[in-house]
């Protein structure tokens, strides 16, 4: 059990009391970890399978049976409600992380750490039990949805509704033809449909833009909590609460606003792309200052702090007699404002306890602000720049709102630029590419970049385990720099889509009778005139 009373200086020559970092490397421990990892992989695979009816097929389902006027708003509501889930999850995680990870095995009185201690591990697994129960209940209504619904009719749009019904009947007949194909014919038909969609420039560029945005969101969802903890010395619980209460609702607002604008102004495809370009441009302008809003690395004796020329020699002399264990990690903040890896490394010989809580450490030979034998308090000294937290959170929230306004318009660009019978298939391709190109490699890329900023690793079984201290400036620049890079990529893709649609519109005006292939003709008509020009 971790405790703040461990790792004291033992000048008598005895080794100081160890902590759980001195675990024995046994073969069965590695096997157990691999088994747990396999269970997590299987659970994630099942989660992905269960989400297919909601996202790829649900989007096509809504767009097929909703009126063209209301479809963008409905999709915006769907996306915003989908975003509520992660927000609630972060809030739930914030509450669960206040409990110790082994809450089912030990009592609260036996836990001698607080959630502010860097060694604290919260009960992360409790959130899975709550979320799984809610998912099981919410899945029941899906069994009662009809296979087809009557096309929604908007008042005063009888002629348009008749045209929509004719289009829907044609779509149904084409869909039935695809459904009646045998397996061998479907396999032969599959590459042709795949290539037809991937060769569509608007579809491909919009999907690539969404890949960039998804990679940005993957990094935010996975490592933003750690970033806030390290940069602003927050607890894991409070960092998760900020993400769930500020960033996620901001993204939801942006999605709803984007859908509402599409419904209110009935914009064309070119205007949709212009809206995406504008949203991403403003996002870049707001997100750029975040690269400079952060805290420097705290002063840690023997790790980051070396003001005096004889610093190394002084450190060896003041704590050499303590026989400090190599893996000792119990950070304390000295009265001199310097952080030490453990009481032993600060040369502290006495710990003062009150009601099972450590008050301070005294007789510390390495702390000499008020003469020899200074004192220290348990916990880290922190980065001491909490005044930058509020502007950072505000700017990141505004940037998220602006980037999210492009979410619904980008989906409408996909749904309106492909053949109607390919909607479900195209959205399926889109989500497959998002998983493969963004959600799978994204967290790995961010994690690798963050690991390069570590300056002190915890060792377990001669391997790097957890990072004790990061270079905060490098951490901020590489983490937020990657996010800025993906935002630039999305902006360039949307800008290219706008130029393509603008060129096609100009060609259609100059040569209205030009013969084009069915896809280009459909796209040109949808951006120039008639009801088809509105999404």
C-alpha positions in Angstrom: 0.0 0.0 0.0 1.3 3.5 -0.9 2.0 5.7 2.1 3.4 9.1 2.7 5.4 7.7 5.7 7.7 5.7 3.4 11.1 6.5 1.9 12.6 8.3 4.9 16.3 8.9 5.3 17.9 6.0 7.3 21.3 7.2 8.4 22.0 4.1 10.4 22.7 2.2 7.2 19.3 0.4 6.9 17.5 0.8 3.7 14.5 3.1 3.9 11.1 1.7 3.8 10.1 0.9 0.2 6.8 1.4 -1.5 4.8 -0.5 -4.1 7.3 0.6 -6.8 9.6 -2.1 -5.5 7.4 -4.9 -6.9 9.0 -8.2 -7.9 9.0 -9.0 -11.6 7.3 -12.3 -11.9 6.4 -14.1 -15.2 2.7 -14.7 -14.1 2.3 -10.9 -13.6 3.0 -10.3 -17.3 0.6 -13.1 -18.4 -2.2 -11.6 -16.2 -1.6 -8.1 -17.8 -1.8 -9.7 -21.3 -5.1 -11.4 -20.5 -6.6 -8.2 -19.2 -5.4 -6.4 -22.3 -7.1 -9.0 -24.5 -10.4 -8.5 -22.7 -10.1 -4.8 -23.3 -9.5 -5.3 -27.0 -12.5 -7.6 -27.3 -14.7 -5.1 -25.5 -13.6 -2.2 -27.8 -14.3 -4.4 -30.8 -17.9 -5.1 -29.6 -18.3 -1.4 -28.8 -17.4 -0.6 -32.4 -19.9 -3.2 -33.8 -22.7 -1.9 -31.6 -22.1 1.7 -32.7 -22.6 0.9 -36.5 -26.4 1.2 -36.5 -26.3 4.6 -34.8 -23.6 6.4 -36.8 -23.2 5.2 -40.4 -26.6 3.7 -40.9 -28.5 6.1 -38.7 -27.2 9.1 -40.6 -28.4 7.6 -43.9 -31.7 6.6 -42.3 -32.4 10.2 -41.1 -31.4 11.8 -44.4 -33.5 9.4 -46.5 -36.8 9.9 -44.6 -36.5 13.5 -43.3 -37.4 16.5 -45.5 -34.5 18.2 -47.2 -35.2 21.3 -45.1 -35.1 19.6 -41.8 -32.4 16.9 -42.5 -29.4 19.2 -41.6 -31.0 20.2 -38.3 -31.9 16.5 -37.4 -28.3 15.5 -38.2 -27.0 18.3 -36.1 -29.1 17.2 -33.2 -27.9 13.6 -33.6 -24.2 14.7 -33.7 -24.6 17.0 -30.7 -26.4 14.3 -28.6 -23.6 11.9 -29.6 -21.1 14.5 -28.2 -23.1 14.6 -24.9 -22.0 11.0 -24.3 -18.2 11.8 -23.9 -19.1 14.9 -21.9 -21.1 12.8 -19.4 -18.4 10.2 -19.4 -15.7 12.8 -18.4 -18.0 14.1 -15.6 -18.6 10.5 -14.5 -14.9 9.8 -14.6 -14.3 12.9 -12.6 -16.5 11.6 -9.9 -15.2 8.0 -10.0 -11.5 9.1 -9.9 -12.1 10.5 -6.4 -12.3 6.9 -5.2 -9.2 4.8 -4.9 -8.8 2.1 -7.5 -9.0 -0.8 -5.0 -12.1 0.5 -3.3 -13.6 -3.0 -3.4 -10.7 -4.5 -1.5 -9.7 -1.9 1.1 -11.6 0.5 3.3 -11.4 4.3 3.0 -9.5 4.5 6.3 -6.8 2.3 5.0 -6.0 4.6 2.1 -3.2 6.9 3.3 -3.1 9.0 0.1 -5.3 11.8 -1.2 -6.4 12.3 -4.8 -3.9 15.2 -5.0 -1.0 12.8 -4.6 0.7 12.0 -8.0 0.7 8.3 -7.0 -3.1 8.3 -6.6 -4.9 5.9 -9.0 -8.7 6.4 -9.2 -11.4 3.8 -9.7 -11.5 4.1 -13.5 -13.3 0.8 -13.8 -16.5 2.0 -12.0 -17.4 4.2 -15.0 -17.6 1.1 -17.3 -20.1 -0.6 -15.1 -22.4 2.5 -15.0 -22.1 3.2 -18.8 -22.6 -0.5 -19.8 -25.9 -0.6 -17.8 -27.1 2.6 -19.5 -26.2 1.3 -22.9 -28.1 -1.9 -22.3 -31.2 0.0 -21.4 -31.0 2.5 -24.2 -30.5 -0.2 -26.9 -34.0 -1.7 -26.3 -36.0 1.0 -28.3 -34.0 0.3 -31.4 -35.8 -3.1 -31.8 -39.1 -1.2 -32.4 -38.0 1.1 -35.3 -39.6 0.4 -38.6 -37.5 -0.6 -41.6 -38.9 2.3 -43.6 -40.8 5.4 -42.7 -43.0 7.8 -44.8 -41.0 10.7 -46.2 -41.4 13.8 -44.0 -43.6 16.5 -45.7 -43.0 20.2 -45.0 -46.1 22.4 -45.1 -46.4 24.4 -48.4 -44.0 22.1 -50.2 -46.5 19.8 -52.0 -44.7 19.9 -55.3 -41.3 19.4 -53.7 -42.7 16.6 -51.6 -44.0 14.8 -54.6 -40.6 15.1 -56.2 -39.1 13.8 -53.0 -41.5 10.8 -53.0 -40.5 10.0 -56.6 -36.8 10.2 -55.7 -37.4 8.1 -52.6 -39.3 5.4 -54.7 -36.4 5.3 -57.1 -33.9 5.0 -54.2 -35.9 2.2 -52.7 -36.0 0.3 -56.0 -32.2 0.7 -56.4 -31.6 -0.3 -52.8 -33.8 -3.4 -53.3 -31.8 -4.3 -56.4 -28.6 -4.2 -54.3 -30.2 -6.1 -51.4 -31.4 -8.9 -53.8 -27.9 -9.4 -55.1 -26.3 -12.8 -54.3 -23.1 -12.8 -52.2 -20.9 -13.5 -55.3 -22.6 -10.6 -57.3 -22.3 -8.3 -54.3 -18.6 -9.0 -54.0 -18.2 -8.2 -57.7 -20.3 -5.1 -57.3 -18.4 -3.9 -54.1 -15.1 -2.7 -55.8 -17.0 -0.7 -58.4 -19.0 1.2 -55.8 -15.9 1.6 -53.6 -13.9 3.1 -56.5 -16.8 5.2 -57.6 -16.9 6.9 -54.2 -13.2 7.1 -53.6 -12.6 8.7 -57.0 -15.1 11.5 -56.2 -13.0 14.5 -55.3 -15.5 16.2 -53.0 -16.2 13.0 -51.0 -12.5 12.1 -50.7 -11.4 15.6 -49.6 -14.2 16.0 -47.1 -13.4 12.6 -45.6 -9.7 13.6 -45.3 -10.7 16.8 -43.6 -12.8 14.8 -41.1 -9.8 12.4 -40.6 -7.7 15.4 -39.6 -10.4 16.7 -37.2 -10.9 13.2 -35.8 -7.2 12.8 -35.2 -7.3 16.2 -33.3 -10.3 15.0 -31.2 -8.6 11.7 -30.5 -5.6 13.5 -29.0 -7.9 15.8 -27.0 -10.0 13.0 -25.6 -7.1 10.8 -24.7 -4.5 13.2 -23.4 -6.1 16.5 -22.6 -6.6 15.4 -19.0 -2.9 14.6 -18.6 -2.0 17.8 -20.3 -4.0 19.9 -17.9 -2.7 17.9 -14.9 0.9 18.5 -15.8 0.7 22.1 -17.1 -1.5 23.6 -14.4 -0.9 21.1 -11.5 -4.5 19.9 -11.4 -5.9 16.7 -10.0 -7.1 14.0 -12.5 -10.6 14.5 -11.2 -10.7 18.2 -11.7 -9.1 18.0 -15.2 -11.7 15.5 -16.3 -14.4 17.8 -14.9 -13.2 20.7 -17.0 -13.2 18.7 -20.2 -16.7 17.3 -19.5 -18.2 20.6 -18.3 -16.6 23.1 -20.7 -14.9 21.6 -23.8 -17.5 18.9 -24.7 -20.6 21.2 -24.3 -18.7 23.8 -26.4 -18.4 21.2 -29.2 -22.1 20.4 -28.9 -23.0 24.0 -29.2 -20.9 24.3 -32.4 -22.6 21.3 -34.0 -26.1 22.5 -33.2 -25.3 26.0 -34.5 -23.9 24.6 -37.7 -27.0 22.5 -38.3 -29.3 25.4 -37.4 -27.6 27.7 -40.0 -28.0 25.1 -42.7 -31.7 24.8 -41.9 -32.3 28.6 -41.6 -30.5 29.7 -44.8 -30.9 26.6 -47.0 -27.3 27.0 -48.2 -25.8 25.4 -51.3 -22.9 22.9 -51.4 -20.5 25.6 -52.2 -21.7 27.7 -49.3 -21.4 24.6 -47.1 -17.7 24.3 -48.0 -17.3 28.1 -47.4 -18.8 27.7 -44.0 -16.4 24.9 -43.2 -13.4 27.0 -44.4 -14.5 30.0 -42.3 -15.0 27.9 -39.2 -11.6 26.3 -39.5 -9.8 29.6 -40.2 -11.3 31.2 -37.1 -10.4 28.1 -35.1 -6.8 28.4 -36.2 -6.6 32.0 -35.2 -8.1 31.3 -31.8 -6.0 28.1 -31.2 -2.6 29.6 -32.1 -2.2 31.5 -28.8 -2.7 28.3 -26.8 0.9 27.3 -27.8 2.2 30.0 -25.6 -0.2 29.6 -22.6 1.4 27.2 -20.2 3.6 26.7 -17.3 7.4 26.0 -17.0 8.6 22.8 -15.5 8.8 22.9 -11.7 12.2 22.9 -10.0 13.0 19.3 -9.0 16.3 18.7 -7.2 18.5 16.4 -9.2 16.2 16.4 -12.2 15.4 19.9 -13.5 17.0 22.2 -11.0 20.8 23.0 -11.1 21.4 26.6 -10.4 24.6 26.2 -8.4 27.8 24.9 -10.0 28.3 22.3 -7.3 24.7 21.1 -7.4 25.5 17.5 -8.2 28.2 17.2 -5.5 25.9 18.9 -3.0 23.1 16.4 -3.7 25.3 13.4 -3.3 26.7 14.8 0.0 23.5 15.7 1.6 21.6 12.5 1.0 24.3 9.9 0.2 24.2 8.6 3.8 20.4 7.9 3.5 20.7 4.8 1.3 17.7 6.0 -0.8 16.1 3.2 -2.9 16.4 3.8 -6.6 12.7 3.4 -7.2 11.6 5.7 -4.4 8.9 8.2 -5.5 7.1 10.2 -2.8 7.4 13.8 -3.9 7.6 16.5 -1.3 7.9 20.3 -1.5 10.7 21.8 0.5 10.6 25.1 2.4 13.1 26.4 -0.1 10.5 26.1 -2.9 12.3 23.1 -4.5 10.6 19.8 -5.1 12.3 16.5 -4.1 11.6 13.1 -5.5 11.1 11.6 -2.0 11.8 12.5 1.7 14.9 10.4 1.5 16.4 12.4 -1.4 15.8 15.5 0.6 17.6 13.9 3.6 14.4 14.1 5.8 14.6 11.8 8.9 11.4 12.7 10.8 7.8 12.6 9.7 5.0 14.3 11.7 1.6 12.6 11.5 -1.8 13.8 12.8 -4.9 11.6 12.5 -3.2 9.3 10.0 -2.3 12.3 7.8 1.2 13.5 7.2 1.7 17.1 8.3 5.3 17.7 7.3 8.8 16.2 7.2 11.6 17.7 9.3 15.4 17.4 9.8 15.9 17.5 6.1 19.6 17.9 5.4 19.2 19.0 1.8 16.8 21.8 2.6 18.7 24.7 4.0 16.6 27.9 3.4 16.4 28.8 7.1 19.6 27.1 8.1 20.4 23.4 8.1 17.7 20.9 8.8 14.8 22.4 6.9 11.3 21.0 6.5 9.0 19.9 3.7 5.3 19.2 3.0 3.9 16.1 1.2 3.0 16.5 -2.4 4.4 18.4 -5.4 5.2 22.1 -5.4 3.2 22.6 -8.5 3.9 24.9 -11.5 2.5 28.1 -9.8 0.8 29.5 -12.8 -2.9 28.8 -12.1 -3.8 32.3 -13.4 -3.3 31.0 -17.0 -5.8 28.2 -16.6 -8.9 30.3 -17.2 -7.7 32.0 -20.4 -6.5 28.6 -21.7 -9.9 26.9 -21.0 -11.8 29.8 -22.6 -9.7 29.9 -25.8 -9.8 26.1 -26.1 -13.6 26.1 -25.7 -14.0 28.9 -28.3 -11.7 27.0 -30.7 -13.8 23.9 -30.2 -17.0 25.7 -30.9 -15.6 27.2 -34.2 -14.2 23.8 -35.4 -17.5 22.0 -34.6 -19.5 24.4 -36.8 -18.0 22.5 -39.8 -19.2 19.1 -38.6 -22.8 19.1 -39.9 -21.9 21.0 -43.2 -19.2 18.5 -43.9 -21.6 15.6 -43.6 -24.1 17.3 -45.9 -21.3 17.8 -48.4 -20.9 14.0 -48.4 -24.6 13.1 -48.5 -25.5 15.6 -51.3 -22.4 15.0 -53.5 -22.8 11.2 -54.0 -25.4 9.1 -55.6 -28.5 8.5 -53.4 -28.2 4.7 -53.5 -24.6 4.9 -52.2 -25.4 6.9 -49.1 -25.1 4.1 -46.5 -22.1 2.6 -48.3 -20.3 6.0 -48.5 -21.0 6.8 -44.9 -19.7 3.4 -44.0 -16.5 4.0 -46.0 -16.2 7.4 -44.3 -16.4 5.9 -40.8 -14.0 3.1 -41.7 -11.4 5.6 -42.9 -11.9 7.7 -39.8 -11.2 4.6 -37.6 -8.2 3.4 -39.6 -6.6 6.8 -40.3 -7.5 8.8 -37.2 -8.9 7.0 -34.2 -6.4 4.1 -34.3 -3.1 5.8 -35.1 -4.0 9.2 -33.5 -3.6 8.3 -29.8 -0.4 6.3 -30.6 1.0 9.3 -32.4 0.2 11.7 -29.6 1.4 9.2 -27.0 4.8 8.8 -28.8 5.2 12.6 -29.1 4.4 13.1 -25.4 6.8 10.3 -24.3 9.7 12.1 -26.0 9.2 15.0 -23.5 9.7 12.9 -20.4 12.8 13.7 -18.4 12.4 11.1 -15.6 10.9 7.6 -16.0 9.7 5.2 -13.4 11.3 1.8 -14.0 9.5 -1.5 -13.6 11.2 -4.7 -14.5 13.9 -2.7 -16.3 11.4 -1.0 -18.6 9.9 2.4 -18.7 6.6 2.4 -16.9 5.1 5.8 -16.0 6.7 9.2 -16.6 7.4 11.1 -13.3 8.3 14.5 -14.8 7.9 16.1 -18.2 9.5 19.1 -19.8 6.3 21.2 -19.7 7.4 23.5 -22.5 8.2 20.6 -24.9 5.0 18.8 -23.8 2.9 21.9 -24.6 4.5 22.6 -27.9 4.4 19.0 -29.2 1.0 18.2 -28.0 -0.8 21.4 -29.0 1.5 21.6 -32.1 0.1 18.3 -33.3 -3.5 19.5 -32.8 -2.7 22.7 -34.7 -1.1 20.6 -37.5 -4.3 18.6 -37.9 -6.4 21.7 -37.9 -4.3 23.2 -40.7 -4.8 19.9 -42.6 -8.6 20.1 -42.3 -8.6 23.8 -43.3 -6.6 23.0 -46.5 -8.9 20.1 -47.4 -12.0 22.2 -47.0 -10.4 25.1 -49.0 -9.7 22.7 -51.8 -13.3 21.5 -51.8 -14.5 25.1 -52.0 -12.2 25.7 -55.0 -13.5 22.6 -56.8 -17.1 23.5 -56.2 -16.5 27.1 -57.3 -14.8 25.9 -60.5 -17.7 23.5 -61.3 -20.2 26.2 -60.7 -18.4 28.6 -63.0 -18.1 25.9 -65.7 -21.8 25.2 -65.4 -22.7 28.9 -65.9 -20.3 29.3 -68.8 -21.3 26.0 -70.6 -24.7 25.0 -69.3 -25.2 22.4 -72.0 -21.9 20.6 -71.4 -22.2 16.9 -71.3 -20.7 15.5 -68.2 -20.7 12.2 -66.4 -23.6 11.5 -64.1 -21.7 12.3 -60.9 -20.3 15.6 -62.1 -23.7 16.6 -63.6 -25.4 15.8 -60.3 -22.8 17.8 -58.3 -22.9 20.8 -60.8 -26.7 21.0 -60.7 -26.7 20.8 -56.9 -24.5 23.9 -56.7 -26.1 26.2 -59.2 -29.9 26.3 -59.5 -33.2 24.9 -58.4 -34.2 23.1 -55.2 -31.3 20.7 -55.6 -28.9 23.6 -54.9 -30.1 23.7 -51.3 -29.0 21.1 -48.7 
